[in-house]
Amino acid sequence: MRQIAPAMATVPRVKLGSQGLEVSAIGLGCMGMSAFYGPAGKDEDMIKVLHRAVELGVTFFDTSNLYGPYTNEVLLGKAFKDIRDKVQIATKFSFYEDENGNRSVRGDPEHVREACEGSLQRLGVDCIDLYYQHRLDPSTPIEVTVGALKKLVEEGKVKYLGLSEASASEIRRAHAVHPITAVQLEWSLWVRDVESDIIPTCMELGIGVVPYSPLGRGFFAGIKKEELTDDDFRKIAVPLFDGDNYEKNKVLLARVAKIAEEKKCTTSQLALAWVIHKGSPFTVPIPGTTKIANLESNVGALNVKLTDEEIKALEAAIPIEEVSGERYSAPMLSMGWKTAKTPPLSSWKGN
């Protein structure tokens, strides 16, 4: 019988970065409740999951105006209306869709302010705890974007600033304008290239790290390709789940499952424990789920302790060079940290 490390009585709190933000040691990514991973869940069911998370001591919840779009922020607004003081809400901006349905990434001051006002209204809050730039705008210097965000902090509409999927050089440029509290990025046993320079840069600057998809977009939680609906983002734009790639990656998964059996925990708990231990002390992963049982299992990963030797064994079980397929399709990768650059501040001719 598969063994599951039990959930903690209450999730401990940690400092996310060095700017003062305190959150639960594990968060909850809320995207899949409303978008991208097949049909959206029913609000009443998702609110039960969100409230159960709070009961367990999870206080850090991640959303974006992109999710839905907009509906995920509305969902969190409903769920936390009467318990706002018990949670820290992180949301994001940058994706913009015009009246013709054309989508772009914007980081200009006008959009920064408009997006923030919209998120405040949908979440039903006076202040956003952590506000990320979701993706970098290739036409706006990051100094300009962060300068606009700094004004929101000064006005009390945002407490802390973050970046999502930014390169080490862009992180440094942003941090020089206003302290960046956290950087969100994809980090898991099968996505580890961020360890070369982005993670060290964050540690050097005292910036917290928030890994999304720490369970490999559900791969380490047992999600099977054949279970994905046709509109599931993973089936459309994640090559790791494609045909031969998927079959090759299942071999790697079996190796992790064997180690998990020896550790008396689930494969997903082991994969999540690896992220937690690798990024200590400033790392708070945000695994997503729509099910209370999975939520409790994820919280139980905090009880799984790993030695340095066990961490090395896990990494040896999934050598990066053996992972088959990119984490995103080529068009999606072009928007990520590997290639996204912003122009120099000297080039800016905006207001």
Secondary structure as GFF3:
##gff-version 3
##sequence-region A 1 351
A	DSSP	beta_strand	13	15	.	.	.	ID=ss1
A	DSSP	beta_strand	22	24	.	.	.	ID=ss2
A	DSSP	beta_strand	28	29	.	.	.	ID=ss3
A	DSSP	three_ten_helix	31	33	.	.	.	ID=ss4
A	DSSP	alpha_helix	43	56	.	.	.	ID=ss5
A	DSSP	beta_strand	60	62	.	.	.	ID=ss6
A	DSSP	alpha_helix	71	79	.	.	.	ID=ss7
A	DSSP	three_ten_helix	84	86	.	.	.	ID=ss8
A	DSSP	beta_strand	88	93	.	.	.	ID=ss9
A	DSSP	beta_strand	95	97	.	.	.	ID=ss10
A	DSSP	beta_strand	103	105	.	.	.	ID=ss11
A	DSSP	alpha_helix	109	123	.	.	.	ID=ss12
A	DSSP	beta_strand	128	133	.	.	.	ID=ss13
A	DSSP	alpha_helix	142	154	.	.	.	ID=ss14
A	DSSP	beta_strand	158	164	.	.	.	ID=ss15
A	DSSP	alpha_helix	168	177	.	.	.	ID=ss16
A	DSSP	beta_strand	182	186	.	.	.	ID=ss17
A	DSSP	three_ten_helix	193	195	.	.	.	ID=ss18
A	DSSP	alpha_helix	198	205	.	.	.	ID=ss19
A	DSSP	beta_strand	208	212	.	.	.	ID=ss20
A	DSSP	three_ten_helix	219	221	.	.	.	ID=ss21
A	DSSP	three_ten_helix	225	227	.	.	.	ID=ss22
A	DSSP	alpha_helix	233	237	.	.	.	ID=ss23
A	DSSP	three_ten_helix	239	241	.	.	.	ID=ss24
A	DSSP	alpha_helix	243	263	.	.	.	ID=ss25
A	DSSP	alpha_helix	267	279	.	.	.	ID=ss26
A	DSSP	alpha_helix	292	300	.	.	.	ID=ss27
A	DSSP	three_ten_helix	301	303	.	.	.	ID=ss28
A	DSSP	alpha_helix	308	317	.	.	.	ID=ss29
A	DSSP	three_ten_helix	320	322	.	.	.	ID=ss30
A	DSSP	alpha_helix	330	333	.	.	.	ID=ss31
A	DSSP	three_ten_helix	345	347	.	.	.	ID=ss32
###
